[in-house]
C-alpha cells in the first residue's frame, strides 16, 4: 500500500505540473515546434545521448573494478542499458538501478557489493554535477535578476554541497547506528566512495568522466535547441542546465516527467526562451531519452531471463 501511495503521489506531481504548464502556454505552438523539429539535428542529439551512455559505462567499470567486480565492458554495458530502460518506464526512478544490482548479484557477486557499485556510481555523478553548479554559480547569479531566484540558486548550490559532504563522511558520524543494516550499508558506500573519489587514480579519471557525461547532456540540449530553431546563448545553457539537472534528480515524479518540463520552462525563461519553445525542447529531450533507452529493452528481451537463471 505504501508503494502504491508513493507511485500515486509521483503520478499526481507529474500530471499537476504538466496540467499547469498546458494551461499557461499555447499548446498548438509547442506541437508545431515539435513537428517541425529538424530530423537531422534530432538524430545527431540521439547520437550524443548514445555516446553518453557508453561514457557512463566507463565510469561504472572503474567503480566495479575498485570493488573487485571484474566483468567485460560489453557485459557491463548490457546491464547498464537494461537499467537505463527501466529507469525510464518504471514508476520508481531507482527501479533500473535495482535491476543493475540484481543482475550483478545473479552473476555471483554479493548483494552488498552489487548495491554499493550502483550507489557509488550515482554518488560520483552527483558530485560532478555539484562541481559544475559551484563552478558556474557566480555566472548564474549574474544571469538571474530576480532576488528570490538568485537566493534559490544560492541555496541549491549550498544545500547540495552540504549533502555531498554528509554523504562522503557518513561513516564518520554514524558509528553508534551501525547496528541498523541500512546505516551500515550506507556507511560502507560513503567510506569506499570517498576512497575512490579522492584517490589520485582512478579518482581524477572518474570525476573527469562524470563531468564529460554532464557536458554531453549540455551538448545534447544545444543540438536539440538548434533543431527546433532556438537561438540560445550556449554559455547560458552551460549555466542553467546543471542547476536544472540537479533539481530533476529529486525523485518526485514519474521518470522526471513534469518536473523536467517545469524546471526547463523556468530555467530557460531566464535565457529569453518562450515557454512554448522551452516545453517543446523538454518534451523532445524526454522522447529521445526514451528512444535512447530502447536498446536496453532489446537486451533484456534477448538475454534478461538468462541473467535470472545464473548463479544463485
N, C-alpha and C positions, 0 to 999 in steps of 0.2 A: 504494500500500500504506500509505503514511504517513497519507493522508486517511482511508482505511478504518479504520485503527487508532484514529485520533482520534475518529471517529464512534462506533466500538465502545466506547471509553472513556467518552464522554459518555452513551451509552445505558446503560452499566453504572452510572454515577453516578446517573442518573435512576431506574433500576429498583431499585438498592440502597436509596436514601433512601426511595422510596415503599414498598418492601417492609418496611423497618424501621418506618416510621410505621404501616403497616397492622397490624403485629404488636403495636403498643403502644396501639392505640385500639380503641374499639367501632365497627367499620365500619358496623354497622346504624344506629347513631345518626347517623353522618355522612351516610349515604344518606337517612335520614329528614329531616334538616335540608335537604338539597338538594331533595328532592321537595316539601317544604313551603315553600320559599322564595317569598316574595311576588312574584308576576309583575310587579306594577306597579313595585315598587322595582327589580327587575332591569332592566326597560325604562328606568327613569329613569337607572340606573347606566350602561346602554349608551349612553344619550344623552350623558352626561358624557364617556364614552370617545370618542365620535364628535367631540364638541366639542374634546376634547384633540388629536385628530388635525388638526383644522382650525387650532388654535392653533399646533401644531408646524409646520404648513406656513408660517405667517407667519415663524417663526424661520428656516426653511431658505431662504425667499425673501430675507430680509435677507442671509444668508450668500452666496447666489448673486449678489446684486446687488453685494456687496463684491468678489467675484471677477470682476465684469464679465460674468456669465452672465445674460442677460436672457430671461425666459420669463414667460408669464402665470401668474396664481395658480392657475387651473384646471389648466393643463398640469403645473405643479409638483406639485399635489395628486394628480393621476393617477399620477405616477411615485412619489411618496411612498407612496401607498396600496398600490401593487404591491409596494414594498419591505417594507412592514409585513406584508403577507400572507406573503411568502416568508420573512421572519424567523420567522414562526410555524410554518411547515411544513417548512422545510429543516433538516437536522441541524445545520448551522452557523448560529450566531446572527448572522453577518455576511453570510449569503447574500443577504438582501434589500438590504443596503447596497451590495453589489457590483452588484446589478441597478440600483439607483438611479444609480450611477456609469456603468454600461454604457449606460443609456438617454440620459443626458446626452451621453455620447460620440457616440452614434448621431445626436444632434441637431446634431452638428457642432463640439462643444467638445472641447478637448484632454483626453487621458486624465488628465494631471496636475491640471487644474482640476476635472474631474469628481470625481476621488477626493478632492481637497482639500475640496471643498464638503461632502461627506458626513462626512469625518473631523472637520472643524471644527464641523459641526453636532452631531456626537456629543460632541465635547470640551466644547462650551458647555453641553450638557445635563448633563454630568458635573460641571462647575464649579458649576452652580446647585444640584445635589444635595449637593455637599460643603458649600456655603454653608449649606444647610438643616441638615445634620448638625452643623456647627460652631455654628450659632445655637441649636440645641436640646440641645447637649452637656451643659450643666450640669443641665438638666431630666432628661435621660436618666440621668445618674449618680445623681440623687436618686431616680428611679423604680426603678432596679435595685438590689437589696440585696446580691446575691452579689458578693464581691470579684473573683472571676475574670471574671464577666460585665462588671463595671464596667471592669476593666482591658482586656478585649476591645473594649468600645465606645470607650474612650480610644485604643487602638491603631489601630482602624479609622479614627477621625477624623484622627489624626496622619498615618498612612501615606497616606491618600487625599489629604490636603492636600499632603504632600511630592510625591506622584505628580503632582498638578496643577501644582505649581511646576516640576517637572522637565519636564513636557510643554510648558509655556508657554515655557520657556527653553532648549529642546533645541538650538536653532540656535546658542546661545552657547558650548556646550561640545562640539560635535561638528565643529568646523572641520577637524580632522585626519582626519575619517572621511567627508568629502563625496564621496570617490571611489566610495563604495558608494551605489548607486542608492536603496536603501530609506532609508538615513540622510538622503540629500539630499532625498528626498520628505517625510520626517517633519520635517526641519528647516524646510522651506518651510511646512508646516502649522503648526508652532509659531510661526514669525515672523508669518504672516498672521493666525493665530488670536489672537495676543497683541495685534496692532494693532487688530483688530476689537473684542475684549473691552474693552480699555482706552481705546477712543475714546469721546468724550462722546456722540456719536451716530453710528451706532446702538447702540454698546456697551451703554449703560444699558437701552435698549429690549429688546435681545436677552436680557440677563440677566433682566430683568423677565418677559419671555415665558417663559423657561425655568423660572423659579420658579413661574409660573402653571401650567405643564404639570404640575409635580410636585404642586402643591396640588390640581389637578384629580384626580390619582391618589388623594390622600388623601380627597377628597370622594367619589370613586367607591367606595372601601373603606368609608367611613362609611355610604353609602346601602345597600350590599350587607349590611353588618352589621345594619342595622335590618331589612332584608328577611328575614333568617333569625332574627330575634328576639334578637340580642345587645344587651345593654345596656352599650355601651362608652363609656369616657371619651374624648371627642373630642380632648382635649389629649394623651391617651396615644397615640392613633393618629398625631397630628402628630409625636410624639417618635419612635415606633417605626418608622413606615413609611419615612422617609428612610434610616435605618440599614439596614433590610431591603432597600430598593431598591438601595442601594449594594452590598450583598453579592450580590444577584441579578444584577447586571451581569456578574459574573465568568462567562465562557462555559465552564462545566464540565459542562453538562447539555444535554439536547435541549429547545430552546425554553424553558429555565428550569424545566421540569417536574422536580419532586423537590426541587431547591434552593429554589424558591419556597415549596413546602409546608413544608419543614423549617424555613426561616427564619421563616415566619409562625407556625408552631406554637410555636416557641421564643419569638419576639418577643412575640406576643400573650399568651403564657403569663404574662408579667410584668404584663399588664393584668387577670389573673384569668380569662382565656378558657380553657375546657376544650379539650384537644387535638382532640376530635371537632368542636367548633364552629370552631376555627381552620382545620382541614383543609377543612371544608365551605366556609368563606369563601374559602380559597385556590383550591380547585377551581372554585368558581363564578366567581371572578375570572379564572382561566385560560380557562374556557369562553367568557366574554364577550370576552376579548381575541381569541380565535379568531373569534368571530362578528363582532366589530367589524372584523376584517381582511378579511372575505369580499368587501366591495366591491372590494378590490384584485384578487381573483381574477376578478371580473366584468370589471373594466377590462382586465386582462391578456388574458383570452379574447377580448374585443371589439377590442382595439387593440394588444395587446402585439406581435403579429407585424408590425404596421405600423412600429413603432419599429425593428424589426430590419432593415427594408429601407430605412431612411432614409440620411442622409448617411454615406458611408464614407470 
